[in-house]
Amino acid sequence: MKLQPDDGPRYSLVIGPSSDDAVGSRRKFARRFVEGIGKLTGNVKGDCREKDRRTCRKIARGCWSMWEIQATTSRCQWVNGPDGG
């Protein structure tokens, strides 16, 4: 049996300590990444809900104001109106 010359690194299917370190750091990164994304989506979700509530209130106030204006003007009499009244 002849020995083969050592011409550089060979690929190995064995998981060694160095690859454990790499996998561990990737897991850490993935965990932080997911937490960060969760925080971002949580903030956006809350912001949108608050904006939706504010918008709904504004629309409701506007509708109420328009209803009041319409109710007030319907009780008024036209003086010098377009129909000559």
Legacy VTK file of the C-alpha trace (Angstrom):
# vtk DataFile Version 3.0
C-alpha trace
ASCII
DATASET POLYDATA
POINTS 85 float
0.000 0.000 0.000
1.424 3.349 -1.066
0.953 6.578 0.875
-0.445 9.474 -1.052
1.345 12.813 -0.855
-0.297 15.536 1.232
-1.412 18.131 -1.315
-3.650 20.289 0.872
-6.808 20.091 2.929
-9.218 17.259 2.318
-12.963 17.422 2.779
-14.312 15.548 5.745
-17.829 14.599 6.751
-16.875 14.676 10.412
-18.251 17.611 12.375
-15.361 19.032 14.299
-15.155 21.725 16.963
-14.481 24.469 14.440
-17.699 23.768 12.545
-19.610 23.693 15.866
-18.398 27.215 16.535
-19.584 28.326 13.121
-22.981 26.700 13.564
-23.321 28.178 17.048
-22.624 31.684 15.812
-25.100 31.196 12.973
-27.727 30.057 15.444
-27.042 33.089 17.607
-27.291 35.365 14.597
-30.513 33.688 13.453
-32.038 34.057 16.924
-31.131 37.758 17.122
-32.358 38.297 13.578
-35.743 36.715 14.324
-36.076 38.735 17.545
-35.265 41.936 15.670
-37.797 41.199 12.956
-40.377 40.396 15.627
-39.767 43.743 17.285
-40.081 45.565 13.983
-43.319 43.880 13.018
-44.673 44.364 16.540
-44.025 48.094 16.389
-45.499 48.442 12.945
-48.571 46.487 13.949
-49.142 48.696 17.000
-48.498 51.874 15.051
-50.984 50.881 12.378
-53.614 50.014 14.943
-53.202 53.370 16.658
-53.341 55.205 13.321
-56.452 53.252 12.386
-58.118 54.204 15.671
-57.232 57.860 15.185
-58.470 57.831 11.607
-61.723 56.188 12.651
-62.254 58.832 15.332
-61.551 61.638 12.866
-63.985 60.212 10.339
-66.649 59.743 13.007
-66.195 63.334 14.226
-66.358 64.586 10.652
-69.535 62.636 9.948
-71.126 63.900 13.161
-70.174 67.478 12.282
-71.639 67.125 8.793
-74.832 65.663 10.273
-75.099 68.623 12.672
-74.544 71.115 9.851
-77.154 69.421 7.680
-79.651 69.276 10.563
-79.071 72.953 11.365
-79.429 74.142 7.776
-82.602 72.122 7.237
-84.250 74.084 10.081
-83.227 77.433 8.607
-85.434 79.399 6.235
-84.067 80.739 3.034
-84.155 84.503 2.789
-83.723 85.760 -0.749
-83.264 82.137 -1.859
-82.836 81.042 -5.455
-86.562 80.271 -5.863
-87.477 83.849 -4.935
-88.519 82.941 -1.385
LINES 1 86
85 0 1 2 3 4 5 6 7 8 9 10 11 12 13 14 15 16 17 18 19 20 21 22 23 24 25 26 27 28 29 30 31 32 33 34 35 36 37 38 39 40 41 42 43 44 45 46 47 48 49 50 51 52 53 54 55 56 57 58 59 60 61 62 63 64 65 66 67 68 69 70 71 72 73 74 75 76 77 78 79 80 81 82 83 84
